[in-house]
Each structure stands twice: as C-alpha cells, then as structure tokens.
Amino acid sequence: MAAFVDHPDILFVVLILVFVAAVVFGALILRRLAPLPTDEREDFGVVQTSTLTLLALLIGFSLSMAVNRYDQRKNLEEGEANAIGTEFARADLTDARMSAPMKAALARYVRLRLAEYRTRDPAELARVNHDTAELQSALWKMATQVGKDMPTPIGALVVAGMNDVLNSQDYSEAARNNRIPLGAWVLMIVIALCGCAVQGYGAKGRLRWGLLVLVLPVTVALSLALIADIDSPRGGIIHVDPTNLARLLRSLEQ
C-alpha cells in the first residue's frame, strides 16, 4: 500500500478498477443474492447516504491533513534557506582564513540541498544524501574551530548559526516522513469499496454502465489520488518547489 501511495498515477488506475468492480459486484451479484424489497428501499437509502457521507468526511479530513503537511514542508524549506543565508553572512565575522572556506562550503551545501529537493532518482538521491552528510560534518568542524579560535559572543553566534543550518535539514526531512498514516488509507479505501458496492446494490432498474459504473469510482479515485499526490514529497506532480533555496544560491553566486 505504501508503494502505491508514493505513485498517485498508479494508485488512481488501481482504485478505479477496484471501485468499478465493487459497483458491478453490488449491482449484479449482491442484488441477486439478496434482492432489495421495495418497502425497505427508504431504510436502505439512509444507510447508503450515511456511508457516502462518512466517506466524504474522511476524504475531506485526509485532504486537510495532506495540505497542512505540504504547507509545513514549504515553510521548512523557507526556514532552511533563511538559516543558511544567515550563517553565510555571519561567516564574515570570522577571520579571513576561515571565512572563505566556510562560505564556499555553504554555497556547495545549498547546491546539494537543491539537488535533494529536485531529484527523483533513488541512486542519485542516495549519492546526494551521502555528500550532504559529509559536508555537514565538515561544516560543523569549521564552526567548532571558530568557537575554539574565538571564545567570544561572536564565535558563539557563528556556532549557533551553523547549528541552525544543520537542524533545519533535520526538520525538513522529518516533515517529509510525516505522512498520512497507513491505517487512514486502509479505512478510506474500505469505506469507499462499501460505498461503491452499496451504490451498485441500490441502483434502480438496469445497470447504467456509462454513468453508475464510472461516476462514483472516478470521483473517489481522483480524490484519493490527489491526497496521495499532495502527501507524497517525491511522487506525483505536486512537489515543494525550492524557490527560496534557488534564490539564495543565485544571491550567493553573485
């Protein structure tokens, strides 16, 4: 299930097929096994409405969760760019022997962070993460050396700024891992299957293939695929665009 959530396009196709099968099952099989008496149709309508209403509430709640997580990732990208830019400026407070290497390392760090946001290739991502970890270690060594060479409030300021730079990357990574729980996905899909089956079971007359079979499955599948797209930091087409990091890199290179 987790693999499908990271590929909203595949999830959309699979859900349409499964939901259409649920509608057909309700219309062609359930109706034959347990025909719905006319005098019970009103009570059945209450059950059908309640099921679809519950499904709509779950989809709306999950969409809100996904959007909030997306906004959080955007805000953390902005905070990361601000932390790096601030530390780049504070590098001027160190001596010339340390200032230039620290600025060069921070500029390379921004390039790695941009690559980490933009790449979708697992092998490339692993390489970028490895290089980032090594560069973070080098940056921290520079900061600690500044603290030893300048045991003053200015040196402490540089060390604290580097700590913010490194922490901001951890916050961004934690936000990417903060996803909609798998249990919520299972619950939504199960209730959607029930809703589609109930929709097919309660249909009057012959099954209208062009309308009944497609409308509810397509709308529900689209909604769930949209939630998966927003909630997935690397899958789909909706991603956090690192505009702040890109703007920072342009300013550092000038």
Rosetta silent file (secondary structure, phi, psi, omega in degrees, C-alpha in Angstrom):
SEQUENCE: MAAFVDHPDILFVVLILVFVAAVVFGALILRRLAPLPTDEREDFGVVQTSTLTLLALLIGFSLSMAVNRYDQRKNLEEGEANAIGTEFARADLTDARMSAPMKAALARYVRLRLAEYRTRDPAELARVNHDTAELQSALWKMATQVGKDMPTPIGALVVAGMNDVLNSQDYSEAARNNRIPLGAWVLMIVIALCGCAVQGYGAKGRLRWGLLVLVLPVTVALSLALIADIDSPRGGIIHVDPTNLARLLRSLEQ
SCORE:     score description
SCORE:     0.000 S_00000001
   1 L     0.000  -40.882 -179.166    0.000    0.000    0.000 S_00000001
   2 H   -62.004  -35.538  179.120    2.810    2.401    0.854 S_00000001
   3 H   -66.038  -38.413  178.493    4.328    1.896   -2.607 S_00000001
   4 H   -66.359  -38.513 -178.266    1.033    2.830   -4.288 S_00000001
   5 H   -63.190  -31.968  178.602    0.692    5.976   -2.168 S_00000001
   6 L   -80.448   -3.085  177.234    4.071    7.170   -3.451 S_00000001
   7 L  -131.534   80.989 -174.875    2.837    6.707   -7.055 S_00000001
   8 H   -58.793  -32.087  179.694   -0.503    8.553   -7.301 S_00000001
   9 H   -65.057  -44.054  176.728   -0.917    7.798  -11.022 S_00000001
  10 H   -66.443  -40.684  178.533   -0.722    4.050  -10.422 S_00000001
  11 H   -59.326  -40.849 -179.535   -2.932    4.407   -7.365 S_00000001
  12 H   -61.557  -46.750 -179.161   -5.566    6.218   -9.451 S_00000001
  13 H   -64.510  -45.181 -179.001   -5.735    3.460  -12.072 S_00000001
  14 H   -63.064  -42.931 -178.107   -5.825    0.671   -9.488 S_00000001
  15 H   -66.302  -38.882  177.567   -8.547    2.371   -7.444 S_00000001
  16 H   -59.708  -46.695 -179.558  -10.753    2.958  -10.490 S_00000001
  17 H   -62.177  -43.248 -178.649  -10.570   -0.723  -11.399 S_00000001
  18 H   -68.289  -41.622 -178.506  -11.255   -1.834   -7.830 S_00000001
  19 H   -70.297  -38.281  175.558  -14.131    0.610   -7.302 S_00000001
  20 H   -62.523  -41.821  177.045  -15.745   -0.243  -10.626 S_00000001
  21 H   -61.419  -36.310  178.570  -15.535   -3.916   -9.670 S_00000001
  22 H   -66.737  -40.549  177.586  -17.230   -3.063   -6.350 S_00000001
  23 H   -63.522  -45.636  179.531  -20.096   -1.281   -8.144 S_00000001
  24 H   -63.393  -39.620  178.041  -20.545   -4.224  -10.531 S_00000001
  25 H   -60.678  -44.705  179.736  -20.422   -6.643   -7.601 S_00000001
  26 H   -67.524  -36.706 -175.670  -23.173   -4.766   -5.810 S_00000001
  27 H   -79.334  -37.088 -173.004  -25.343   -4.403   -8.904 S_00000001
  28 H  -102.064  -27.154 -175.431  -25.002   -7.864  -10.394 S_00000001
  29 H  -106.764  -53.487 -179.462  -24.194  -10.190   -7.514 S_00000001
  30 H   -60.505  -38.918 -178.605  -25.491   -8.696   -4.266 S_00000001
  31 H   -65.139  -31.533  177.476  -28.800   -7.808   -5.891 S_00000001
  32 H   -77.935  -38.553 -178.988  -29.257  -11.419   -6.988 S_00000001
  33 H   -71.298  -37.950 -177.753  -28.179  -12.912   -3.679 S_00000001
  34 L  -140.461   82.307 -179.587  -30.312  -10.572   -1.556 S_00000001
  35 L   -57.774  143.817 -178.298  -32.917   -8.645   -3.593 S_00000001
  36 L   -90.991  112.153  178.399  -33.907   -5.300   -2.071 S_00000001
  37 L   -63.488  149.774 -178.571  -37.656   -5.182   -1.299 S_00000001
  38 H   -62.502  -38.073 -177.497  -39.438   -2.019   -2.338 S_00000001
  39 H   -72.819  -11.186  178.586  -40.722   -1.327    1.170 S_00000001
  40 H  -102.958    1.234 -175.740  -37.169   -1.408    2.545 S_00000001
  41 H   -65.913  -33.631  179.965  -35.681    0.952   -0.036 S_00000001
  42 H   -65.577  -43.156  177.004  -36.210    4.012    2.165 S_00000001
  43 H   -64.952  -37.472  178.091  -34.275    2.441    5.034 S_00000001
  44 H   -64.543  -36.046  178.233  -31.586    1.378    2.582 S_00000001
  45 H   -60.999  -35.236  176.995  -31.356    4.964    1.339 S_00000001
  46 H   -64.745  -44.038  179.226  -30.481    6.078    4.872 S_00000001
  47 H   -64.083  -42.880 -179.433  -27.672    3.513    5.034 S_00000001
  48 H   -63.364  -45.660  179.497  -26.418    4.499    1.584 S_00000001
  49 H   -63.529  -40.500 -179.988  -26.434    8.209    2.400 S_00000001
  50 H   -65.133  -39.911 -179.916  -24.662    7.616    5.717 S_00000001
  51 H   -64.273  -46.846 -178.941  -21.952    5.534    4.072 S_00000001
  52 H   -69.470  -33.190  176.911  -21.238    8.102    1.364 S_00000001
  53 H   -65.890  -43.444  177.159  -21.357   10.955    3.881 S_00000001
  54 H   -61.317  -40.931  177.974  -18.821    9.191    6.093 S_00000001
  55 H   -62.107  -43.472  179.524  -16.618    8.631    3.052 S_00000001
  56 H   -62.915  -40.237  178.971  -16.833   12.313    2.131 S_00000001
  57 H   -65.014  -41.811  179.099  -15.888   13.352    5.672 S_00000001
  58 H   -64.698  -41.713  179.075  -12.888   11.026    5.713 S_00000001
  59 H   -64.632  -43.679  178.940  -11.693   12.284    2.329 S_00000001
  60 H   -63.310  -41.834  179.316  -12.088   15.901    3.417 S_00000001
  61 H   -65.604  -42.224 -179.677  -10.261   15.285    6.690 S_00000001
  62 H   -68.027  -37.545  176.964   -7.420   13.451    4.937 S_00000001
  63 H   -62.962  -40.598  177.273   -7.130   16.184    2.304 S_00000001
  64 H   -62.593  -41.275  177.052   -6.832   18.758    5.068 S_00000001
  65 H   -60.828  -45.341 -177.826   -4.082   16.674    6.710 S_00000001
  66 H   -64.690  -42.436 -179.659   -2.185   16.401    3.408 S_00000001
  67 H   -65.350  -40.815  178.264   -2.443   20.130    2.680 S_00000001
  68 H   -62.305  -40.175  178.218   -1.237   21.025    6.183 S_00000001
  69 H   -67.611  -37.702  177.568    1.778   18.742    5.761 S_00000001
  70 H   -63.605  -44.746  177.124    2.500   20.259    2.354 S_00000001
  71 H   -61.983  -37.854  178.630    2.392   23.769    3.821 S_00000001
  72 H   -63.960  -41.568  178.690    4.692   22.651    6.614 S_00000001
  73 H   -64.326  -37.935  176.947    7.241   21.342    4.102 S_00000001
  74 H   -63.836  -45.126 -178.979    7.085   24.659    2.227 S_00000001
  75 H   -64.247  -37.861 -179.713    7.638   26.657    5.413 S_00000001
  76 H   -70.714  -32.463  174.666   10.568   24.482    6.449 S_00000001
  77 H   -63.651  -40.850  177.044   12.195   24.938    3.028 S_00000001
  78 H   -64.429  -43.137  178.667   11.933   28.685    3.557 S_00000001
  79 H   -64.065  -35.458  178.379   13.357   28.373    7.062 S_00000001
  80 H   -65.730  -43.539  178.111   16.243   26.277    5.781 S_00000001
  81 H   -62.669  -41.074  179.291   17.145   28.897    3.177 S_00000001
  82 H   -63.960  -40.651 -179.114   16.990   31.648    5.807 S_00000001
  83 H   -64.936  -42.616 -179.829   19.241   29.693    8.191 S_00000001
  84 H   -67.077  -43.399  179.227   21.870   29.077    5.516 S_00000001
  85 H   -61.857  -39.439  178.599   21.764   32.691    4.327 S_00000001
  86 H   -64.499  -43.614 -179.742   22.167   33.974    7.878 S_00000001
  87 H   -68.095  -33.386  176.781   25.164   31.722    8.537 S_00000001
  88 H   -62.046  -40.867  177.922   26.715   32.763    5.226 S_00000001
  89 H   -68.731  -37.591 -179.328   26.538   36.392    6.379 S_00000001
  90 H   -70.092  -18.690  178.047   27.913   35.509    9.809 S_00000001
  91 H   -61.477  -24.261  177.193   30.938   33.885    8.156 S_00000001
  92 H   -66.755  -17.669  179.822   32.213   37.433    7.593 S_00000001
  93 H   -77.620  -14.904  179.457   32.631   37.717   11.360 S_00000001
  94 L   -86.573  173.778  179.256   35.372   35.082   11.314 S_00000001
  95 L   -74.085  165.219 -175.661   38.953   35.658   10.233 S_00000001
  96 H   -61.814  -29.606 -179.740   39.905   35.534    6.560 S_00000001
  97 H   -64.476  -31.365 -177.186   41.484   32.096    6.972 S_00000001
  98 H  -103.161  -26.245 -173.308   38.117   30.577    7.910 S_00000001
  99 H   -63.301  -50.066 -176.224   35.637   32.892    6.191 S_00000001
 100 H   -63.338  -48.435  177.859   36.309   31.923    2.559 S_00000001
 101 H   -61.414  -36.939 -179.843   36.257   28.118    3.070 S_00000001
 102 H   -66.450  -42.025  178.507   33.086   28.360    5.161 S_00000001
 103 H   -64.708  -41.498  178.831   31.316   30.439    2.518 S_00000001
 104 H   -63.692  -40.894  179.175   32.401   28.049   -0.247 S_00000001
 105 H   -66.412  -39.319  178.674   31.185   25.073    1.786 S_00000001
 106 H   -66.869  -37.743  177.236   27.837   26.737    2.479 S_00000001
 107 H   -64.420  -42.096  176.483   27.354   27.506   -1.224 S_00000001
 108 H   -65.308  -35.062  178.812   28.056   23.860   -2.076 S_00000001
 109 H   -63.520  -39.501  177.503   25.658   22.848    0.690 S_00000001
 110 H   -62.991  -40.689  178.978   22.888   24.901   -0.926 S_00000001
 111 H   -62.343  -41.124  178.500   23.528   23.131   -4.241 S_00000001
 112 H   -66.463  -38.836  179.365   23.230   19.760   -2.535 S_00000001
 113 H   -66.834  -38.146  175.460   20.020   20.775   -0.789 S_00000001
 114 H   -63.391  -43.688  178.921   18.574   21.930   -4.121 S_00000001
 115 H   -63.074  -37.263 -179.396   19.547   18.625   -5.720 S_00000001
 116 H   -66.434  -35.951  178.084   17.955   16.739   -2.826 S_00000001
 117 H   -71.676  -34.303 -169.742   14.668   18.573   -3.326 S_00000001
 118 H   -94.672  -27.203 -174.852   14.614   18.139   -7.088 S_00000001
 119 L   -73.965  147.202  176.332   15.953   14.663   -7.757 S_00000001
 120 L  -120.018   -8.640 -178.412   13.589   11.699   -8.132 S_00000001
 121 L   -80.892  124.396 -177.160   16.194    9.039   -8.931 S_00000001
 122 H   -59.748  -40.569 -179.404   16.859    6.812   -5.871 S_00000001
 123 H   -65.759  -43.581  177.911   20.531    6.273   -6.739 S_00000001
 124 H   -64.166  -39.137  179.391   21.116    9.988   -7.254 S_00000001
 125 H   -63.674  -40.735  178.363   19.245   10.753   -4.040 S_00000001
 126 H   -63.353  -40.264  178.454   21.438    8.326   -2.100 S_00000001
 127 H   -64.434  -43.810 -179.790   24.572    9.993   -3.500 S_00000001
 128 H   -63.103  -42.542  179.492   23.278   13.461   -2.621 S_00000001
 129 H   -64.509  -37.607  177.924   22.406   12.387    0.925 S_00000001
 130 H   -65.207  -46.699  178.905   25.857   10.863    1.363 S_00000001
 131 H   -64.102  -36.443  179.029   27.585   14.016    0.141 S_00000001
 132 H   -64.560  -42.472  179.503   25.317   16.141    2.320 S_00000001
 133 H   -63.177  -41.567  178.746   26.187   14.151    5.444 S_00000001
 134 H   -65.641  -41.613 -179.114   29.911   14.501    4.738 S_00000001
 135 H   -69.082  -34.989  176.513   29.602   18.233    4.090 S_00000001
 136 H   -62.186  -40.234  177.320   27.567   18.716    7.251 S_00000001
 137 H   -62.865  -41.449  178.803   30.366   17.091    9.220 S_00000001
 138 H   -66.057  -40.867  179.199   32.899   19.413    7.583 S_00000001
 139 H   -63.371  -40.283 -179.426   30.758   22.477    8.263 S_00000001
 140 H   -68.128  -35.317  175.751   30.395   21.571   11.907 S_00000001
 141 H   -62.872  -40.148  176.769   34.164   21.117   12.221 S_00000001
 142 H   -62.388  -42.871 -178.565   34.607   24.610   10.790 S_00000001
 143 H   -65.339  -42.718  179.330   32.095   26.006   13.260 S_00000001
 144 H   -66.419  -34.074  176.835   33.726   24.306   16.238 S_00000001
 145 H   -65.251  -39.854  176.087   37.125   25.576   15.110 S_00000001
 146 H   -61.350  -42.175  179.309   35.706   29.101   15.012 S_00000001
 147 H   -62.402  -35.648  178.537   34.369   28.588   18.519 S_00000001
 148 H   -73.704  -39.879 -178.800   37.801   27.497   19.736 S_00000001
 149 H   -74.151  -28.900 -177.351   39.624   30.303   17.959 S_00000001
 150 L  -127.620   75.670  179.461   37.077   32.943   19.023 S_00000001
 151 L   -75.310   60.031 -176.786   35.747   32.097   22.506 S_00000001
 152 L  -130.898  171.292  175.539   33.625   35.231   22.395 S_00000001
 153 H   -57.219  -31.216  178.837   29.947   36.052   21.829 S_00000001
 154 H   -67.072  -44.535  176.828   30.754   36.489   18.129 S_00000001
 155 H   -62.364  -40.179  177.761   32.199   32.983   17.905 S_00000001
 156 H   -63.122  -34.124  178.736   29.186   31.612   19.772 S_00000001
 157 H   -64.835  -41.690  178.603   26.947   33.365   17.273 S_00000001
 158 H   -65.496  -42.663  179.271   28.666   31.617   14.367 S_00000001
 159 H   -64.078  -43.372  179.439   28.429   28.227   16.088 S_00000001
 160 H   -64.297  -37.851  178.273   24.749   28.741   16.891 S_00000001
 161 H   -64.611  -40.178  177.876   24.054   29.736   13.293 S_00000001
 162 H   -66.483  -36.289  176.401   25.718   26.577   11.979 S_00000001
 163 H   -61.764  -39.166  176.966   23.672   24.545   14.429 S_00000001
 164 H   -64.815  -37.835  178.805   20.515   26.121   12.975 S_00000001
 165 H   -61.212  -47.562 -177.955   21.669   25.213    9.459 S_00000001
 166 H   -69.746  -38.266  179.010   22.130   21.563   10.366 S_00000001
 167 H   -66.547  -34.830 -177.869   18.932   21.370   12.399 S_00000001
 168 H   -63.059  -33.505  177.026   16.872   22.879    9.571 S_00000001
 169 H   -68.059  -39.137  177.691   17.783   19.947    7.325 S_00000001
 170 H   -63.939  -40.339  179.024   16.640   17.510   10.015 S_00000001
 171 H   -63.945  -41.900  179.631   13.335   19.356   10.366 S_00000001
 172 H   -63.402  -42.277  179.931   12.758   19.246    6.613 S_00000001
 173 H   -67.048  -38.694  177.767   13.476   15.518    6.479 S_00000001
 174 H   -63.633  -37.313  179.127   11.189   14.860    9.440 S_00000001
 175 H   -66.498  -34.685  177.444    8.392   16.773    7.688 S_00000001
 176 H   -66.598  -34.184 -179.799    8.807   14.577    4.600 S_00000001
 177 H   -81.483   -9.684  179.198    8.425   11.480    6.731 S_00000001
 178 L   -84.431   91.074 -173.804    5.319   12.877    8.427 S_00000001
 179 L  -114.289  168.186  173.509    2.726   11.257    6.180 S_00000001
 180 L   -62.018  130.534 -176.698   -0.922   10.275    6.430 S_00000001
 181 L   -59.488  148.001  179.473   -0.996    7.028    8.466 S_00000001
 182 H   -60.875  -35.069  179.090   -1.423    3.784    6.567 S_00000001
 183 H   -61.090  -35.469  177.868   -4.424    2.935    8.734 S_00000001
 184 H   -66.723  -39.042  177.038   -6.238    6.035    7.471 S_00000001
 185 H   -63.279  -44.710  179.716   -5.625    4.961    3.866 S_00000001
 186 H   -61.661  -43.156 -179.628   -6.959    1.471    4.562 S_00000001
 187 H   -63.108  -44.477  179.631  -10.032    2.875    6.268 S_00000001
 188 H   -62.326  -42.994 -177.570  -10.804    5.271    3.400 S_00000001
 189 H   -69.086  -39.482  178.691  -10.417    2.574    0.762 S_00000001
 190 H   -63.628  -45.514  179.498  -12.533    0.060    2.683 S_00000001
 191 H   -67.086  -35.999  176.180  -15.353    2.574    3.178 S_00000001
 192 H   -63.428  -39.823  176.511  -15.048    3.621   -0.484 S_00000001
 193 H   -62.955  -43.062  177.362  -15.439   -0.027   -1.514 S_00000001
 194 H   -62.631  -42.673  179.775  -18.510   -0.327    0.691 S_00000001
 195 H   -63.335  -41.262  179.037  -19.928    2.882   -0.755 S_00000001
 196 H   -66.953  -41.609  178.428  -19.411    1.705   -4.331 S_00000001
 197 H   -64.115  -41.959  178.139  -20.936   -1.692   -3.583 S_00000001
 198 H   -64.896  -38.679  178.182  -23.912   -0.053   -1.881 S_00000001
 199 H   -61.468  -43.764  178.230  -24.297    2.330   -4.822 S_00000001
 200 H   -69.146  -37.989 -178.980  -24.478   -0.574   -7.246 S_00000001
 201 H   -66.674  -35.097 -176.433  -26.780   -2.599   -4.997 S_00000001
 202 L   -91.215    1.957 -179.051  -29.256    0.235   -4.616 S_00000001
 203 L   -66.430  137.767  179.788  -29.407    1.236   -8.277 S_00000001
 204 L   -87.433  142.974  175.776  -32.901    1.126   -9.742 S_00000001
 205 L    70.620 -155.530 -178.926  -33.564   -0.743  -12.963 S_00000001
 206 L   -72.887  153.283  179.107  -30.781   -1.918  -15.213 S_00000001
 207 L   -69.237  121.200  179.154  -27.203   -1.048  -14.506 S_00000001
 208 L   -89.592   96.448 -172.050  -26.314    2.150  -16.404 S_00000001
 209 L   -59.126  -41.076 -174.876  -22.738    1.350  -17.353 S_00000001
 210 L   -69.995  -25.128 -174.225  -21.798    4.782  -18.638 S_00000001
 211 L  -109.988  -59.978 -172.904  -22.949    6.665  -15.524 S_00000001
 212 H   -64.726  -40.424 -174.129  -23.317    4.480  -12.458 S_00000001
 213 H   -70.544  -28.571 -170.835  -20.196    2.404  -13.005 S_00000001
 214 H  -105.781  -36.108 -170.535  -17.878    5.361  -13.540 S_00000001
 215 H   -59.709  -57.862 -178.126  -19.075    8.487  -11.718 S_00000001
 216 H   -65.797  -47.629  177.921  -18.594    7.422   -8.100 S_00000001
 217 H   -58.915  -41.384 -178.086  -15.438    5.319   -8.683 S_00000001
 218 H   -67.227  -45.158 -178.448  -13.779    8.060  -10.752 S_00000001
 219 H   -64.966  -41.484  179.655  -14.576   10.872   -8.322 S_00000001
 220 H   -69.374  -42.918  179.293  -13.440    8.884   -5.290 S_00000001
 221 H   -63.302  -40.267  177.055  -10.315    7.603   -7.046 S_00000001
 222 H   -62.340  -42.801 -179.337   -9.443   11.137   -8.175 S_00000001
 223 H   -63.294  -45.587 -179.235   -9.864   12.451   -4.644 S_00000001
 224 H   -68.067  -37.142  177.598   -7.669    9.758   -3.110 S_00000001
 225 H   -65.815  -37.630  177.040   -5.043   10.165   -5.842 S_00000001
 226 H   -63.717  -43.174  178.379   -4.964   13.923   -5.195 S_00000001
 227 H   -61.470  -44.278  179.062   -4.468   13.312   -1.480 S_00000001
 228 H   -63.027  -38.543 -179.651   -1.657   10.866   -2.225 S_00000001
 229 H   -64.508  -46.331 -179.772   -0.042   13.344   -4.621 S_00000001
 230 H   -67.169  -37.171 -175.008   -0.068   16.189   -2.094 S_00000001
 231 H   -78.612  -20.978 -178.512    1.050   13.908    0.737 S_00000001
 232 L   -88.694  119.262 -176.917    3.918   12.336   -1.217 S_00000001
 233 L   -72.888  -18.335 -177.266    7.038   14.573   -1.116 S_00000001
 234 L  -124.862  -22.179  179.855    8.638   12.894   -4.145 S_00000001
 235 L   -87.772  165.354  176.303    5.894   11.045   -6.040 S_00000001
 236 L    74.957 -157.589 -175.270    3.302   12.523   -8.367 S_00000001
 237 L  -115.892  -10.481 -179.263    3.352   16.010   -9.832 S_00000001
 238 L   -99.527  110.043 -178.643    2.752   18.232   -6.781 S_00000001
 239 L  -131.467  161.545  172.636    6.048   18.971   -5.046 S_00000001
 240 L   -76.589  116.663  178.745    7.551   21.644   -2.862 S_00000001
 241 L   -83.444  118.392 -176.509    9.455   23.890   -5.246 S_00000001
 242 L   -75.192   59.836 -177.695   12.685   25.015   -3.509 S_00000001
 243 H   -65.192  -34.965 -178.780   12.338   28.582   -4.750 S_00000001
 244 H   -69.766  -40.412  176.788   13.900   30.045   -1.615 S_00000001
 245 H   -66.708  -39.365  177.698   16.985   27.849   -1.860 S_00000001
 246 H   -64.142  -41.939  177.933   17.292   28.643   -5.572 S_00000001
 247 H   -64.412  -39.463  178.518   17.010   32.365   -4.851 S_00000001
 248 H   -63.485  -42.979 -178.786   19.617   32.038   -2.103 S_00000001
 249 H   -63.362  -38.914  177.462   22.035   30.235   -4.416 S_00000001
 250 H   -62.447  -41.395  179.708   21.713   32.972   -7.017 S_00000001
 251 H   -68.454  -33.436 -179.853   22.479   35.614   -4.412 S_00000001
 252 H   -72.623  -31.043 -177.543   25.483   33.658   -3.110 S_00000001
 253 H   -81.887  -12.081 -179.505   26.943   33.239   -6.587 S_00000001
 254 L   -77.160    0.000    0.000   26.744   36.949   -7.413 S_00000001
